[in-house]
Amino acid sequence: MTNVTEFTAEGGCTCRAVRYRLTSKPMFVHCCHCSWCQRETGTAFALNAMIEADRVELLSGAPEAVNTPSNSGKGQKISRCPTCRVAVWSNYAGAGDAVRFVRVGTLDQPSRLPPDVHIFTSTKQPWVALPVGTPAFEEFYRRSEVWPAESLARREALLNR
């Protein structure tokens, strides 16, 4: 990808009632293989693009936030289309409402945001082959060792607002 401000992407739910635009590239893209994400998505993993909430522009519709338990015990809010119920993003307790974890599969062109990292691979499905060259961790990792400096600075700016 090019620099932060030269990137935009649009997406939405299946029925197209909820549409959104990312106004910059995300800070980081996680492919999470934990058993909670597997259960919540009904598939082998969750692919989430972490981006500042103010960089997600709602184009149409109004997603409904559903409070959902999480493995951390702190819960998460999953924003779903009120019509087709597709999850378009989540907000986790750690980052609150400041960071959206946009479901990459809801983008019009999800191939533009491949995972930067694979996490919780200790519980990944055995038939999932991880790509060579993409960092992978059995559990979580240290952001300072994996994220680019630009993304770390964006996250720090959010936490200090």
C-alpha positions as CSV (number, residue, x, y, z in Angstrom):
1,M,0.0,0.0,0.0
2,T,1.0,3.6,-0.5
3,N,0.8,6.2,2.3
4,V,-2.1,6.4,4.7
5,T,-4.1,9.2,3.0
6,E,-3.9,7.8,-0.5
7,F,-5.9,4.7,0.4
8,T,-9.7,4.3,0.4
9,A,-11.9,1.2,0.3
10,E,-15.6,0.7,0.4
11,G,-17.7,-2.2,1.8
12,G,-20.9,-3.2,3.4
13,C,-23.3,-5.9,4.4
14,T,-24.9,-8.5,2.1
15,C,-28.2,-6.7,1.5
16,R,-26.3,-3.4,1.0
17,A,-28.4,-1.5,3.6
18,V,-25.2,-0.7,5.5
19,R,-22.4,0.8,3.4
20,Y,-19.1,2.3,4.6
21,R,-15.8,3.7,3.4
22,L,-12.3,3.4,4.9
23,T,-10.7,6.8,4.4
24,S,-7.2,5.6,5.0
25,K,-5.4,2.3,5.2
26,P,-5.9,0.4,8.5
27,M,-3.2,0.4,11.2
28,F,-2.9,-3.3,11.0
29,V,-4.8,-6.4,9.8
30,H,-5.1,-9.4,12.1
31,C,-6.0,-12.9,11.0
32,C,-7.2,-14.4,14.3
33,H,-7.4,-18.2,14.6
34,C,-8.7,-18.3,18.2
35,S,-11.6,-20.6,19.0
36,W,-13.8,-17.6,20.0
37,C,-13.4,-16.0,16.6
38,Q,-14.0,-19.3,14.9
39,R,-17.3,-19.6,16.8
40,E,-18.4,-16.0,16.2
41,T,-17.7,-16.1,12.5
42,G,-18.7,-19.6,11.9
43,T,-15.5,-20.3,10.0
44,A,-11.8,-21.0,10.6
45,F,-10.7,-17.4,11.5
46,A,-11.6,-13.7,11.7
47,L,-9.9,-11.2,9.4
48,N,-10.1,-7.8,11.0
49,A,-8.6,-4.5,9.8
50,M,-7.9,-2.2,12.8
51,I,-8.6,1.4,12.0
52,E,-9.5,4.6,13.8
53,A,-13.3,4.9,14.1
54,D,-13.2,8.4,12.6
55,R,-11.6,7.0,9.5
56,V,-14.7,4.7,8.9
57,E,-17.3,6.9,7.1
58,L,-20.8,5.5,7.1
59,L,-22.3,6.0,3.6
60,S,-25.7,4.5,4.3
61,G,-27.7,2.6,6.9
62,A,-27.1,2.4,10.6
63,P,-25.4,-0.7,12.0
64,E,-26.8,-2.1,15.3
65,A,-24.3,-2.7,18.1
66,V,-24.7,-6.0,19.8
67,N,-22.9,-6.6,23.1
68,T,-21.2,-10.0,22.9
69,P,-19.0,-11.9,25.4
70,S,-15.3,-12.4,24.6
71,N,-12.6,-14.6,25.8
72,S,-11.0,-11.7,27.7
73,G,-14.2,-11.3,29.8
74,K,-14.4,-7.7,28.8
75,G,-16.8,-8.3,25.9
76,Q,-17.1,-6.7,22.5
77,K,-19.6,-4.7,20.5
78,I,-20.3,-6.3,17.1
79,S,-21.9,-3.8,14.7
80,R,-24.4,-5.7,12.4
81,C,-26.8,-4.7,9.7
82,P,-30.2,-4.6,11.3
83,T,-31.7,-6.2,8.2
84,C,-29.4,-9.0,7.0
85,R,-27.5,-9.2,10.4
86,V,-24.0,-9.4,8.8
87,A,-21.3,-8.1,11.1
88,V,-19.4,-5.2,9.5
89,W,-17.1,-4.3,12.4
90,S,-16.4,-4.8,16.1
91,N,-15.2,-2.7,19.0
92,Y,-13.3,-4.4,21.7
93,A,-13.1,-3.2,25.3
94,G,-9.3,-2.5,25.2
95,A,-9.6,0.1,22.5
96,G,-13.2,1.1,23.2
97,D,-15.1,3.1,20.5
98,A,-11.9,4.7,19.2
99,V,-10.8,1.7,17.0
100,R,-13.0,-0.4,14.7
101,F,-12.1,-3.9,13.8
102,V,-13.5,-3.9,10.3
103,R,-14.4,-7.3,8.9
104,V,-12.2,-7.5,5.8
105,G,-14.7,-9.9,4.1
106,T,-17.3,-7.1,4.0
107,L,-15.1,-5.0,1.8
108,D,-16.0,-4.8,-1.9
109,Q,-12.4,-5.8,-2.6
110,P,-11.2,-7.8,0.4
111,S,-8.0,-9.0,-1.4
112,R,-6.6,-5.4,-1.0
113,L,-6.1,-6.1,2.8
114,P,-4.3,-9.4,3.3
115,P,-3.3,-10.2,6.9
116,D,-0.3,-8.5,8.4
117,V,-0.1,-11.2,11.1
118,H,-1.7,-14.5,12.1
119,I,-2.5,-14.8,15.8
120,F,-3.7,-17.5,18.1
121,T,-2.4,-20.2,15.7
122,S,-2.2,-22.6,18.6
123,T,-6.0,-23.2,18.0
124,K,-6.1,-22.8,14.2
125,Q,-7.7,-25.5,12.2
126,P,-5.1,-28.1,11.2
127,W,-6.1,-27.9,7.6
128,V,-5.3,-24.1,7.4
129,A,-1.9,-23.6,5.8
130,L,-0.3,-20.3,6.9
131,P,1.6,-18.4,4.2
132,V,5.3,-18.2,4.3
133,G,6.6,-14.7,5.0
134,T,3.6,-13.5,7.1
135,P,4.4,-13.4,10.9
136,A,2.5,-16.0,12.9
137,F,2.2,-16.4,16.6
138,E,0.7,-19.2,18.8
139,E,-0.9,-16.6,21.0
140,F,-0.6,-12.8,20.8
141,Y,2.6,-10.7,20.2
142,R,4.3,-7.5,21.2
143,R,3.0,-4.7,19.0
144,S,6.3,-2.8,19.3
145,E,8.1,-5.7,17.6
146,V,5.6,-6.3,14.8
147,W,3.7,-3.1,13.8
148,P,5.2,-0.5,11.5
149,A,6.3,2.7,13.3
150,E,3.6,4.7,11.5
151,S,0.9,2.4,12.9
152,L,2.3,2.5,16.4
153,A,2.2,6.3,16.2
154,R,-1.4,6.3,15.1
155,R,-2.4,4.0,17.9
156,E,-0.5,6.1,20.5
157,A,-2.3,9.2,19.2
158,L,-5.6,7.5,19.8
159,L,-4.7,6.5,23.4
160,N,-3.6,10.0,24.2
161,R,-6.8,11.8,23.1
